[in-house]
Amino acid sequence: MTEYVVTRWYRALELLLCCDNYDTSIDIWSMGFIFAGLLGRKPICPGTECRNQLKLIVNVLGTISEADLGSIDKTKARKYINSLPYSPGIPILALYPHANPLAVDLIQKILIFLSI
């Protein structure tokens, strides 16, 4: 298993979308995915490659809003995200029904697209 494959599952959207502008919030996003993996005892989005990873994230978190799409600075990345079928997302509580409500709340607040 290479470092590339392992870390893809925890990469922030800014890195997956090759955005030029990002900050330390990418580490918080990664922590959210790691924490979710600990709660479920498996990775929440174990993508096989970059596009598959993005598709899994959208399936779990829901389709990115038009406003958030506009903040993606790479045209090719924006087109790919826009081409994905609509997904309402999966409520975090449905993924982790036995988790502490505070843990669910934390994950919901961390894994958002607004930081892009």
C-alpha positions in Angstrom: 0.0 0.0 0.0 1.5 3.3 -1.0 1.2 6.6 0.8 -0.7 8.0 -2.2 -3.5 5.5 -1.9 -3.9 5.8 1.8 -3.9 9.6 2.0 -6.3 10.1 -0.9 -9.2 8.9 1.4 -8.5 11.8 3.7 -7.6 14.6 1.3 -9.5 17.8 1.4 -11.6 18.9 -1.6 -9.2 21.7 -2.3 -6.4 19.2 -2.9 -8.5 16.7 -4.9 -9.7 19.6 -7.1 -6.2 21.0 -7.6 -7.3 24.4 -6.3 -4.6 27.0 -6.2 -5.9 28.6 -3.1 -6.3 26.7 0.2 -5.3 27.1 3.8 -4.9 25.1 7.0 -8.6 24.2 6.8 -7.5 21.2 4.6 -6.1 19.6 7.8 -9.4 20.0 9.6 -11.2 18.4 6.7 -8.8 15.5 6.8 -9.3 15.2 10.6 -13.0 15.0 10.0 -12.6 12.1 7.6 -10.3 10.3 9.9 -12.7 10.8 12.9 -15.6 9.5 10.8 -13.5 6.5 9.9 -12.8 5.9 13.6 -16.5 6.1 14.4 -17.4 3.6 11.6 -14.3 1.5 11.9 -13.7 1.9 8.2 -12.9 4.8 5.8 -16.0 6.9 4.9 -14.9 7.4 1.3 -12.3 4.8 0.2 -11.8 6.1 -3.4 -9.8 4.1 -5.9 -8.5 7.2 -7.7 -9.1 11.0 -7.6 -12.3 11.1 -9.6 -13.8 8.1 -7.8 -12.9 9.8 -4.5 -14.7 13.0 -5.5 -17.8 11.0 -6.6 -17.9 9.2 -3.2 -17.6 12.4 -1.3 -20.5 14.0 -3.3 -22.5 10.8 -2.7 -22.0 11.0 1.0 -22.1 14.8 1.6 -24.5 15.7 -1.2 -24.2 17.8 -4.4 -22.1 20.9 -4.2 -24.2 24.1 -4.4 -23.9 26.5 -7.3 -22.3 29.1 -5.0 -19.6 26.6 -3.8 -19.1 25.4 -7.4 -18.1 29.0 -8.3 -15.3 29.0 -5.8 -13.5 26.1 -7.5 -10.8 27.8 -9.5 -10.1 25.0 -12.0 -12.5 24.9 -14.9 -11.9 21.2 -15.6 -12.5 20.3 -11.9 -15.7 22.4 -11.8 -17.0 20.7 -15.0 -16.3 17.3 -13.5 -18.1 18.1 -10.3 -21.0 19.6 -12.2 -21.3 16.5 -14.4 -21.9 14.2 -11.4 -25.5 13.1 -10.8 -27.5 15.0 -8.1 -27.1 13.5 -4.7 -29.0 14.6 -1.6 -26.2 13.1 0.5 -26.5 10.7 3.4 -27.2 12.1 6.9 -24.2 11.6 9.1 -26.5 10.2 11.8 -27.7 7.5 9.4 -24.1 6.5 8.8 -23.3 6.4 12.5 -26.6 5.8 14.4 -24.9 4.8 17.6 -22.4 7.7 17.7 -22.6 10.3 20.4 -24.7 13.3 19.1 -21.7 15.6 19.7 -19.5 13.5 17.5 -22.1 13.6 14.7 -22.4 17.3 15.1 -18.7 17.8 14.9 -18.4 15.7 11.7 -21.3 17.7 10.1 -19.6 21.0 10.9 -16.2 19.9 9.6 -17.2 18.1 6.3 -18.7 21.0 4.4 -17.8 22.5 1.0 -17.8 26.1 2.2 -14.1 26.1 2.9 -13.3 25.8 -0.8 
